[in-house]
Amino acid sequence: MTTTVNTTHATTSTFGVMIRTGVIATVAASAATMAVAAAGHTAGISLDIGGAPIPVAGFGVLTAAFSLIGVVIAALLFRFARRPRRTFVRTTVALTVLSLVPDVIADAGAATKVLLMLTHLVAAAIVIPAVARRLAA
């Protein structure tokens, strides 16, 4: 009798696992963006836009809100898209690029703008791959 062992690891999962992964990635991304903002502020980078300071916790709150919107997008694609992973990655990368536009035109110093853009990229680098791995190719 011969048996075959499948040594490949599945990268897709059930709907619930995808949602759970998205929520965990959201928490991680929120913590990471707050850490980046706090480190930047400690290094002397202003967190003021238009003269109003952004609290460090605000980075986490906004990251959580927009990351959860990304998880909702993933959930819809999980159910309705023919190629959910590809569609999710393309959509979220485009949305990440668009999210940089307000930072570029913000009434803030150059270092503040760079820090804001960095937080967007850090969040995207955490959430997009984590969720994409749980979607069918």
C-alpha positions in Angstrom: 0.0 0.0 0.0 1.3 3.4 -1.0 0.3 6.7 0.7 1.0 10.2 -0.5 1.6 12.9 2.0 0.6 16.4 1.0 3.3 18.7 2.3 1.9 22.0 0.9 0.4 24.4 3.3 -3.0 25.9 2.5 -3.0 29.6 2.3 -6.8 30.0 2.1 -9.2 29.4 4.8 -12.8 29.7 6.0 -14.7 32.9 6.2 -14.4 33.0 10.0 -10.6 32.5 10.0 -10.3 35.3 7.4 -12.3 37.6 9.6 -10.4 36.7 12.8 -7.1 37.1 11.0 -8.2 40.5 9.8 -9.2 41.6 13.3 -5.9 40.4 14.7 -4.0 42.2 11.9 -6.0 45.4 12.6 -5.0 45.3 16.3 -1.4 44.8 15.3 -1.5 47.6 12.7 -3.1 50.0 15.2 -0.4 49.3 17.8 2.3 49.6 15.2 1.1 52.9 13.9 0.8 54.3 17.4 4.4 53.1 18.0 5.6 54.8 14.8 3.8 58.0 15.7 5.2 58.0 19.2 8.7 57.3 18.0 8.5 60.1 15.5 7.1 62.5 18.1 9.9 61.4 20.6 12.4 62.1 17.8 11.1 65.6 17.5 8.7 65.3 14.6 5.6 67.4 15.1 2.2 65.7 15.0 0.4 68.9 14.2 -1.6 69.4 11.1 -2.9 72.8 10.4 -1.9 73.8 13.9 -3.9 71.1 15.6 -2.1 68.2 17.2 -3.0 64.6 16.4 -2.9 62.5 19.5 -0.9 59.3 19.3 -4.0 57.3 20.1 -5.7 58.9 17.1 -3.3 57.0 14.9 -4.5 53.7 16.4 -8.2 54.6 16.2 -8.0 55.7 12.5 -5.9 52.7 11.6 -8.4 50.4 13.3 -11.4 52.0 11.5 -9.9 51.9 8.0 -8.3 48.5 8.5 -11.7 47.1 9.5 -13.2 48.7 6.3 -10.5 46.6 4.5 -11.7 43.5 6.3 -15.2 44.2 5.2 -14.0 44.6 1.6 -12.2 41.2 2.0 -15.4 39.6 3.4 -17.4 40.9 0.4 -14.7 39.7 -2.0 -14.5 36.3 -0.2 -18.2 35.8 -1.0 -18.6 37.4 -4.4 -15.3 37.7 -6.3 -14.0 35.1 -8.7 -10.4 35.9 -7.6 -10.7 37.4 -4.2 -7.0 37.5 -3.2 -6.0 39.3 -6.4 -8.9 41.7 -6.3 -8.3 42.4 -2.6 -4.6 43.1 -3.1 -5.2 45.3 -6.1 -8.0 47.2 -4.4 -6.2 47.8 -1.1 -2.9 48.8 -2.7 -4.8 51.4 -4.8 -6.6 52.6 -1.7 -3.3 52.8 0.2 -1.8 54.9 -2.5 -4.9 57.2 -2.5 -4.6 57.5 1.3 -1.2 59.1 0.9 -2.7 62.0 -1.1 -4.1 63.9 1.9 -0.8 63.5 3.7 1.0 65.1 0.7 -1.3 68.1 0.6 -1.7 68.5 4.4 -0.8 71.8 6.1 2.2 70.3 7.9 6.0 70.2 7.8 7.8 67.8 5.5 8.8 65.5 8.3 5.3 65.3 9.6 4.0 64.4 6.1 6.6 61.7 5.8 5.7 60.3 9.2 2.0 60.3 8.3 2.7 58.4 5.1 4.9 56.0 6.9 2.1 55.1 9.3 -0.2 54.4 6.3 2.4 52.1 4.8 3.1 50.3 8.0 -0.6 49.6 8.5 -0.9 48.4 4.9 2.2 46.2 5.2 0.6 44.4 8.2 -3.0 44.1 7.2 -2.9 43.5 3.4 -0.7 40.4 3.4 -2.3 38.9 6.5 -5.8 39.1 5.0 -4.7 38.2 1.5 -3.2 35.0 2.7 -6.7 33.9 3.9 -8.4 34.6 0.5 -8.5 32.1 -2.4 -6.2 33.0 -5.2 
